[in-house]
């Protein structure tokens, strides 16, 4: 068992039994989601990712850059504010 897991379990053991059970139920229910998210974060950190590893907003930004659409080109923030009508 890794040190991090061991430390986490030691913290959990300090909780009252009812909270331990509640946490265990929650973790069991969401474990697959946690593992999937951890794998995505690991791929991103390693630079070995696909656009599917990012949230929808980031995916759209990547697509906009790749397709060169919906982009506002400005040389400085004043020009950007003017383009945005601010």
N, C-alpha and C positions, 0 to 999 in steps of 0.2 A: 504494500500500500504506500502511495506517495506521502511525503510529509504534509503536503497541502490537504490531502483528503483526511489524513489522521488528525490534523489540527481542526479541521472542520467538524469531524465527528466528536472531538473532545468538546467543542463549543456546543454542539447539539446535545450532548449528554448532560450539560449543565442546565438545560431547559427543563421545566416541569414535564412530566410524562404526557400530559394532555397536549402540550405544545409540540413535543416530539412526534406524537402520533399525527397531529394536524400537518406538520411539516412533511412527514413521510408520505402521507396521502397525496399532498400537493406535488411533491417531487416525483412520485410514481406516475401521477397523471400527466405530468409535463416533461418527463425525462427525455422522450424522443425529440421534443421541440428544443430542449436545452442542448442536447447533443448535436442536433442539426445546426443550431446557431453557433455553437462552439467551433464546429468544423468550418463553417463559413468564415468566421473571424480568423481562424488559423490560416486558411487559404489566402485571405486578404493580406494578413500580416506577412506571409511568405511570398506574396506577389504572384501566387499561382491560383488565380481566381477567374471567374467569368462574370458577366454583368448580372447574371441571376443571383449572385452572392450579395448584391446590394439592394437597398430598399427601392421602392418604385420611383421616388423622386430622383435619386441618384441614377437609376437606370435610364430615366428619361433624359437627364442632363447628358449622359454618355451618348445616347442615341442622337441628341441634337448636335453634339460636337461631331460625331461620326458622319452625320448626314448634312452638316453645315446648314441647319435650318433653325428658326426661332432664336437666332442669336442677335444680340445687340453689340455692335462694335463701337467702342468709345476709347478715346485716348486718355481721358481723365474723368474724375468723378463728376465734375461740373457738366461735361458733355453727356455723361450718363444720366444725370438728373434731368437735363434738358430733354433727352430722348424719352425718358419715362414720364415727362410732364410734371415733375415735382418742383 
